[in-house]
Amino acid sequence: MTQTIAFLGATGGCTNACLAYTLQNGHNAIALARNPEKLTTQLLSQPGLTQSILDKHLRIIQGDARDIETVMKTLIVSTTEHGTDPTLVTHIISGIGGTGQLVLSKPSPCAQIPIRLPTIPHITIPNPHITEESTAALLAALRRIAEQFTCFDAYAAVAPRVTIISSTGIKKGVKDVPMLSKPLYAALDVPHKDKMEMERLLAAEQEREESLLCGGLVIVRPSLLGGDHKIAEPGMDSGLGRLRVGTDREPEVGYTVGRALVGEWIYKEVVKGGGDRWVGEGVILTE
Ligand SMILES: NC(=O)c1ccc[n+]([C@@H]2O[C@H](COP(=O)([O-])OP(=O)(O)OC[C@H]3O[C@@H](n4cnc5c(N)ncnc54)[C@H](OP(=O)(O)O)[C@@H]3O)[C@@H](O)[C@H]2O)c1
């Protein structure tokens, strides 16, 4: 069945790979991108994707993932003029995040002294609240969309399944990080706090009686990411066999995982497979 999938953060490696598999396999996609040209260039560098495939199967919505109207446009496939319910995407795949920068110094606390002082090395991101803010916008967009339906049950019948990329090392009581990686994870405090806030928002929404996430939520927890968006040439071994898959209840522990493998797993298990098996789980992906 041809379905339409929404992508947020598709210029990121994991999500771009998932989008590439989605388009390669004849599904339709709507992708939100701040820079459509960057997205198109990345997709055309993927094996098997051509401009005519993009023209036929991909709609790009230009804008910011914190803008509710922009997110709504990404989730609605079509509306009718006669007051009937809109048609929605079947899945939302989100890999919104920020590129980490290593910080080794901080400004002097005295404004008159223009020097930087050494600080504990840590990794920060340009907007330390980006995943939290974009998740809040996603939930607000789903709320406004649900209100366009004749009743909540009509929305619930077609509510998109949401798959969101979070991280290992942030869920209390889950041992998904090797001992040797712990100092590095300590330095990732800023992006990890952002992911925790995202998960807190999602958990609170799931608790609500008429939850906007009633289509199901899958949280993906990659270990440290390596590689880029490039998927394997058709017919070549992508290395998916190396991937170890755990859950918060039965964790797998590992150091790193390739971005393209994460995208391939999301495509195979969620987009193609529907994702029923993973709904309600935190899915740990590592090599
Ligand atoms: N790095 C790691 O080791 C690691 C480990 C575990 C989990 N993660 C998380 O895994 C996810 C995927 O990582 P990745 O490396 O594949 O991707 P990434 O490079 O972190 O890509 C982030 C994506 O978010 C988009 N984005 C950021 N701010 C936006 C905004 N305001 N509006 C619209 N789009 C915005 C970026 O768009 P632009 O191209 O316009 O910037 C990009 O598409 C991220 O959430 C990341 O934090 C990372």
The ligand as an ORCA input file, in Angstrom:
! r2SCAN-3c Opt
* xyz 0 1
  N      25.631     12.553     17.647
  C      25.400     11.465     18.354
  O      26.316     10.697     18.705
  C      23.987     11.127     18.733
  C      23.761     10.004     19.532
  C      22.444      9.637     19.835
  C      21.388     10.404     19.339
  N      21.635     11.518     18.589
  C      20.458     12.233     18.033
  O      20.047     11.502     16.897
  C      19.290     12.367     16.031
  C      19.801     12.207     14.596
  O      21.168     12.583     14.561
  P      21.875     12.856     13.142
  O      23.318     13.034     13.443
  O      21.406     11.845     12.167
  O      21.227     14.218     12.664
  P      21.702     15.712     12.974
  O      22.917     16.018     12.182
  O      21.732     15.934     14.451
  O      20.483     16.488     12.276
  C      19.609     17.287     12.979
  C      18.480     17.672     12.059
  O      17.630     18.590     12.760
  C      17.392     19.683     11.884
  N      17.053     20.879     12.639
  C      17.711     21.411     13.691
  N      17.069     22.523     14.093
  C      15.984     22.675     13.282
  C      14.942     23.615     13.198
  N      14.855     24.638     14.065
  N      13.997     23.476     12.236
  C      14.075     22.437     11.354
  N      15.042     21.510     11.375
  C      15.986     21.628     12.337
  C      18.681     19.847     11.103
  O      18.439     20.649      9.982
  P      19.603     21.575      9.306
  O      20.249     20.691      8.279
  O      18.830     22.689      8.711
  O      20.544     21.988     10.395
  C      18.941     18.382     10.773
  O      18.099     17.963      9.729
  C      19.448     13.769     16.583
  O      18.312     14.069     17.348
  C      20.659     13.635     17.505
  O      20.620     14.580     18.551
  C      22.907     11.877     18.271
*
